[in-house]
Amino acid sequence: MLNKIVIKMRCNHLVRVVDWETETLTLRNIRTTVFIREQQVPVDLEWDEFDIISMHFLVFNNHREAVGTARLLPDGHIGRMAVLKEWRGKGYGSAILKKILEELRGRHMQKAMLNAQISAVKFYERFGFQQVSGKKFLEAGIPHVKMAILLE
C-alpha cells in the first residue's frame, strides 16, 4: 500500500514547462548527453512517439542555461528525467520533480508513477515514492524498478 505524503521543499531553481516542438533542440541535447552518451542508451530507444504528447520540463542554472529535463505523460507517468553530470547533487533534479508533482496535483491526479534506475531509487524515496514491486527489470540495458506515489 502506498502512503500519501506531502513534500515541502525549498528550492530556488527555475523550472519551466516547455513545448516539445519549440524546445526540441535543448531537450534532445540534454537527453543525448545523459542517456545516449553517458549511459549508452541506444538512440532508437531514446526517442519515441511519447515525446510529442508529453509535457516537458526544463530546469535552469543561475546563468539561464538549461541543465536538466523530464517529461510527464498524460497518464501521470514521469520519465526521461536527466540532469547534466556537472549539475547533479545541487537540487536541480529535486526542482524538476517538485514541479512535476505540483502539476499532477493541480490536475487532481491521484497517483504518479515512474520507472526508476536502481541508482536513483533513494532520490525518489525522499519524495515519498515507493517501489510498487521488488522486481527489477532492464530498460535500455539498465536495471530499473517501478515506483509510485499517491498524491493529495
Buried (B, 14 or more C-beta within 10 A) or exposed (E): EBEEEEEEEEBEBBBEEBEBEEBBEBBBBBBBBBBBEEBEBEEEEBEEEBBEEBBBBBBBBEEEEBBBBBBBBEEBBBBBBBBBEEBBEBBBBBBBBBBBBEBBBEEEBEEBBBBBBEEBBEBBBEBBBBBBEEEEEEEBEBEBBBBBBBBE
